[in-house]
Amino acid sequence: MTIGAWLKQATDELADNLFASPRLDTEVILAHTLRRPRTYLHAHPDEVLDARLEEIANTRLELRKDHIPVAYIIGHKEFYGRQFIVNPSVLIPRPESEAIIEILKELLPDTQALPGLTRRLVDVGTGSGCLGITAKLEFPELEVTLTDISRHALSVAEKNADILKASVAILRSDLLQNYVLPPDIILANLPYVDVSWERSPETNHEPAEALFATSGGLSLISKLIEEAGNILPQSGLLLMEADPEQHEAMHAQAKRHQLHHIVTRGYCVAYRKV
């Protein structure tokens, strides 16, 4: 079978099963299998596939038809222009989470003028490490610590830090419980999905502990807001991701803990300690 024929057949199979992006999924799977960029597929549609590689591609296609996320099938996901290793131990990085980095870029220059601030950043519930590692690579002067309650997640984060040459500390902790230093900046993409919400079947393959929280999805977020209010210095920053419908409740709780809401962008919000 040629590249073009395989792509057409595979795309049709995913389309028949109502996948949202059948062509993109099949191109990513085949490009990864051939170890070529997607542009190679476009330029060589008549190239005959090696039988062994065709079998591997077919196996990966079957995984996709079972709603295994493409990122788990190929073993990585891009975040803020960099490739991060992912596996079922960690949540797959989402594009909307990049807004946390954009907000940080806007706020950090303001805090850099304040003595003693912008030295320590902690990424709580780091998962793959995408937020904390990206922050370190964008702001090398930061002292960054990645924390997670999952040893398996921290192993993935450590691998990503090594591959991307990000000098960060790794700490197993339930939120900020084991983080003894006062941080200047806290980043967090904690579980915020309530089990009753409608969601895509792909999420069934992601770690439940990284997705779901009780109390309408706000249990861990509420706990971190309280901890942040106690540990952040004046003008310290807390940047979090949550569903927009949860933001109002978060703002109200943050206010009770002397955290002033300063920015909202999509799913992401930022607070400053007052």
C-alpha positions as CSV (number, residue, x, y, z in Angstrom):
1,M,0.0,0.0,0.0
2,T,1.2,3.5,-0.8
3,I,1.4,6.4,1.7
4,G,-1.5,8.1,0.0
5,A,-3.7,5.0,-0.1
6,W,-3.0,4.2,3.6
7,L,-3.8,7.8,4.6
8,K,-7.1,7.7,2.7
9,Q,-8.2,4.4,4.0
10,A,-7.2,5.2,7.6
11,T,-8.8,8.7,7.4
12,D,-12.1,7.1,6.1
13,E,-12.1,4.6,9.0
14,L,-11.7,7.3,11.6
15,A,-14.2,9.6,9.9
16,D,-16.8,6.7,9.9
17,N,-16.3,6.5,13.6
18,L,-17.0,10.3,13.9
19,F,-13.5,11.3,15.1
20,A,-13.0,15.1,15.2
21,S,-9.8,15.3,13.2
22,P,-9.4,12.0,11.2
23,R,-6.9,13.2,8.6
24,L,-4.7,14.9,11.1
25,D,-4.7,11.9,13.4
26,T,-3.7,9.5,10.6
27,E,-1.0,11.8,9.3
28,V,0.5,12.1,12.8
29,I,0.4,8.4,13.3
30,L,2.0,7.5,10.0
31,A,4.6,10.3,10.2
32,H,5.7,9.0,13.6
33,T,5.8,5.4,12.3
34,L,8.0,6.4,9.4
35,R,10.0,8.8,11.5
36,R,9.4,11.5,8.9
37,P,7.7,14.9,9.1
38,R,4.1,15.2,8.0
39,T,5.3,17.2,5.0
40,Y,7.1,14.1,3.8
41,L,3.8,12.3,3.5
42,H,2.4,15.1,1.3
43,A,5.4,15.1,-1.0
44,H,5.6,11.3,-1.4
45,P,2.0,9.9,-1.7
46,D,3.0,7.2,-4.2
47,E,5.8,5.7,-2.1
48,V,5.1,2.1,-1.2
49,L,5.1,1.4,2.6
50,D,7.4,-1.2,4.0
51,A,5.2,-4.1,5.1
52,R,6.5,-4.0,8.7
53,L,6.0,-0.3,9.0
54,E,2.5,-0.7,7.5
55,E,1.7,-3.3,10.2
56,I,2.9,-0.9,12.9
57,A,0.9,1.9,11.5
58,N,-2.2,-0.3,11.4
59,T,-1.7,-1.3,15.0
60,R,-1.5,2.3,16.1
61,L,-4.6,3.1,14.0
62,E,-6.5,0.4,15.9
63,L,-5.4,2.0,19.2
64,R,-6.7,5.4,17.9
65,K,-10.0,3.7,17.0
66,D,-10.3,2.7,20.6
67,H,-10.0,6.4,21.5
68,I,-6.5,6.1,22.8
69,P,-5.2,9.7,22.6
70,V,-2.7,10.3,19.7
71,A,-0.2,11.8,22.2
72,Y,-0.1,8.5,24.1
73,I,0.2,6.5,20.9
74,I,3.2,8.5,19.7
75,G,4.6,9.2,23.2
76,H,4.9,13.0,23.1
77,K,2.9,16.2,22.8
78,E,4.0,19.7,21.9
79,F,3.6,22.5,24.4
80,Y,4.7,26.1,23.8
81,G,6.9,25.0,20.9
82,R,8.6,22.1,22.7
83,Q,8.1,18.3,22.7
84,F,7.2,16.8,26.0
85,I,7.2,13.0,26.7
86,V,3.8,11.8,27.8
87,N,2.3,8.5,28.9
88,P,-0.8,7.4,30.7
89,S,0.8,8.4,34.0
90,V,0.3,12.1,33.1
91,L,-2.3,14.4,31.7
92,I,-1.8,15.4,28.1
93,P,-0.8,19.1,27.9
94,R,-3.5,21.2,26.4
95,P,-3.1,24.3,24.2
96,E,-5.3,26.4,26.6
97,S,-2.7,25.8,29.4
98,E,-0.2,27.9,27.4
99,A,-2.1,30.9,28.5
100,I,-0.5,30.5,32.0
101,I,2.9,31.1,30.4
102,E,1.6,34.1,28.5
103,I,0.2,35.6,31.6
104,L,3.5,34.9,33.5
105,K,5.4,36.7,30.7
106,E,3.2,39.8,31.2
107,L,3.3,39.8,35.0
108,L,6.9,38.9,35.7
109,P,8.5,42.1,34.4
110,D,6.4,44.0,36.9
111,T,7.5,41.9,39.8
112,Q,11.1,41.8,38.9
113,A,11.5,45.4,40.1
114,L,10.4,44.3,43.6
115,P,13.2,43.3,45.9
116,G,13.3,39.6,46.9
117,L,10.6,38.5,44.4
118,T,10.7,36.3,41.2
119,R,13.3,34.0,42.5
120,R,11.3,30.9,43.4
121,L,8.6,29.3,41.3
122,V,6.8,26.1,42.1
123,D,4.7,24.1,39.6
124,V,2.1,22.3,41.8
125,G,0.7,19.1,40.3
126,T,3.2,19.3,37.5
127,G,2.3,16.1,35.6
128,S,4.6,16.1,32.5
129,G,6.3,19.2,33.9
130,C,5.2,21.3,30.9
131,L,4.4,24.4,32.9
132,G,7.3,24.5,35.2
133,I,9.9,23.4,32.7
134,T,8.6,26.0,30.1
135,A,8.7,28.7,32.8
136,K,12.4,27.8,33.6
137,L,13.4,27.8,29.9
138,E,11.6,31.1,29.3
139,F,13.0,32.7,32.5
140,P,16.3,30.9,33.3
141,E,16.9,33.1,36.4
142,L,14.0,31.4,38.2
143,E,14.5,28.7,40.8
144,V,11.9,26.2,39.7
145,T,10.5,23.2,41.6
146,L,8.1,20.7,40.1
147,T,5.8,18.9,42.6
148,D,3.3,16.1,42.2
149,I,1.8,13.5,44.5
150,S,2.4,10.8,41.8
151,R,5.9,9.2,41.7
152,H,5.1,8.1,38.1
153,A,4.3,11.6,37.0
154,L,7.5,13.0,38.6
155,S,9.5,10.4,36.7
156,V,8.0,11.7,33.4
157,A,8.6,15.3,34.5
158,E,12.2,14.5,35.4
159,K,12.8,12.9,31.9
160,N,11.4,16.0,30.2
161,A,13.6,18.3,32.2
162,D,16.7,16.2,31.3
163,I,15.8,16.1,27.6
164,L,15.0,19.8,27.5
165,K,18.0,20.7,29.6
166,A,15.9,22.6,32.2
167,S,17.6,22.8,35.6
168,V,14.7,22.2,38.0
169,A,14.1,20.6,41.4
170,I,11.8,17.6,41.7
171,L,9.7,17.1,44.8
172,R,7.0,14.7,45.7
173,S,4.3,16.6,47.6
174,D,0.6,16.7,48.2
175,L,0.1,20.3,46.9
176,L,2.4,22.5,48.9
177,Q,2.7,20.2,52.0
178,N,6.4,19.3,51.5
179,Y,7.5,22.6,49.9
180,V,9.1,24.4,52.9
181,L,10.5,27.5,51.2
182,P,8.2,30.5,50.5
183,P,7.6,30.6,46.8
184,D,7.2,33.9,44.9
185,I,5.2,32.3,42.1
186,I,2.9,29.3,42.1
187,L,1.7,27.7,38.9
188,A,-1.0,25.0,38.9
189,N,-3.1,23.0,36.5
190,L,-4.9,20.8,39.1
191,P,-7.7,18.4,38.5
192,Y,-10.9,20.4,38.1
193,V,-13.3,18.1,36.2
194,D,-16.4,16.9,38.1
195,V,-17.3,13.3,37.3
196,S,-20.8,14.3,36.2
197,W,-19.6,16.5,33.4
198,E,-19.9,15.5,29.8
199,R,-16.4,14.8,28.3
200,S,-14.7,13.2,25.4
201,P,-14.0,9.4,25.5
202,E,-10.3,10.1,25.1
203,T,-10.2,11.3,28.8
204,N,-11.1,7.7,29.9
205,H,-7.4,6.9,29.1
206,E,-5.9,9.7,31.1
207,P,-5.1,9.4,34.8
208,A,-8.3,9.9,36.8
209,E,-6.3,11.5,39.7
210,A,-5.1,14.2,37.2
211,L,-8.6,15.0,35.9
212,F,-11.3,14.6,38.6
213,A,-11.9,16.5,41.8
214,T,-14.9,16.6,44.2
215,S,-17.0,19.6,45.2
216,G,-17.9,20.4,41.7
217,G,-14.3,20.0,40.6
218,L,-13.0,22.6,43.1
219,S,-11.7,20.6,46.1
220,L,-8.0,20.7,45.2
221,I,-8.2,24.2,43.8
222,S,-9.8,25.5,47.0
223,K,-7.2,23.8,49.1
224,L,-4.3,25.3,47.1
225,I,-5.9,28.8,47.2
226,E,-5.9,28.5,51.0
227,E,-2.3,27.2,51.1
228,A,-1.2,29.9,48.6
229,G,-2.8,32.6,50.7
230,N,-0.8,31.4,53.7
231,I,2.6,31.0,52.0
232,L,2.9,33.6,49.3
233,P,4.7,36.9,50.2
234,Q,3.1,40.2,49.4
235,S,2.8,40.7,45.6
236,G,3.5,37.0,45.1
237,L,1.6,35.4,42.2
238,L,-0.8,32.4,41.9
239,L,-1.6,31.3,38.3
240,M,-4.1,28.5,37.8
241,E,-6.3,26.8,35.2
242,A,-9.9,25.9,35.7
243,D,-13.2,25.8,33.8
244,P,-14.5,29.3,33.3
245,E,-17.7,28.4,35.1
246,Q,-15.6,27.8,38.2
247,H,-13.8,31.2,38.1
248,E,-16.4,33.2,40.1
249,A,-16.2,30.8,43.0
250,M,-12.4,30.8,42.8
251,H,-12.3,34.6,42.9
252,A,-14.5,34.7,46.0
253,Q,-12.4,32.3,47.8
254,A,-9.1,33.9,46.7
255,K,-10.4,37.3,48.1
256,R,-10.9,35.7,51.5
257,H,-7.3,34.7,51.5
258,Q,-5.9,38.1,50.4
259,L,-5.4,37.1,46.8
260,H,-6.5,39.7,44.4
261,H,-7.7,38.6,40.9
262,I,-5.7,40.4,38.3
263,V,-6.0,38.5,35.0
264,T,-8.3,36.0,33.2
265,R,-7.4,34.5,29.9
266,G,-9.6,31.7,28.7
267,Y,-9.3,28.9,31.2
268,C,-6.5,30.6,33.1
269,V,-6.5,33.1,36.0
270,A,-3.9,35.0,38.0
271,Y,-4.0,36.3,41.5
272,R,-1.6,38.6,43.4
273,K,-1.2,38.5,47.2
274,V,-2.1,41.8,48.8
